[in-house]
């Protein structure tokens, strides 16, 4: 039993050491908040073998610097730590390997904008990104993060992608905005909905579409014509997290 705990502790500690090298609080309170969660998560993982949904311990608005990307706003009462670099290793690596200067990237379910910020640097001034996020409060943080980092090539759309236009009821669990979904339980929030084809109708060529909509990927894809018309080169569906945090 003891060797198992030691193995868990060491493996989780190394995960956090890697994360903390790339994600720094810009204030003492921000850094302390992150370290408190890191300590709690390491202990929890050591005992249970399960990873926690990442969130800060203290409530409020916090500023962090992401190595190689810039500055990001993180809410203390939400699961905004999806901004941690490399958290979804396979997804992260795939996106970075496919994007290049001048292409169009579509980030469906952009959350607070980690992949949007990554893509903004890779596609440059001649490319652009559609960052699509339906949860109103999360979309505000997404826009702030894009603005803080001078991402003039980012177009934020505060809308849910769906198979038809209209209104859609999302379910949001307490403080788990990243898991907002039509298939889970939680507080109901009514948002505008649109199809990807409507959102992208003016784009002649789309290089990569990343879709992370918490179990509703097929509903998004069922009416998407971009693939059949040759407008999209790559699709990345994140139905399940491709790498454990």
Protein Blocks (a to p, Z undefined) as FASTA:
>chain_A
ZZmmmmmmmmmmmmmmmmmmmoccfbfklmmmmmmmmmmmmmmmmmnopacddddfbgcd
dddddehilpcdddfkbckllmpghklmmlmmmmmmmgcehiacddehklnolmmmmmmm
mnommbccddddfblklmmmmmmmmmmnopakbccddddddfbecdddddddehilmlgc
fkbgcdddddddddfklmmmmpmbdfbdcddeehplmmmmmmmcklmnopafbdcdffba
fbdZZ
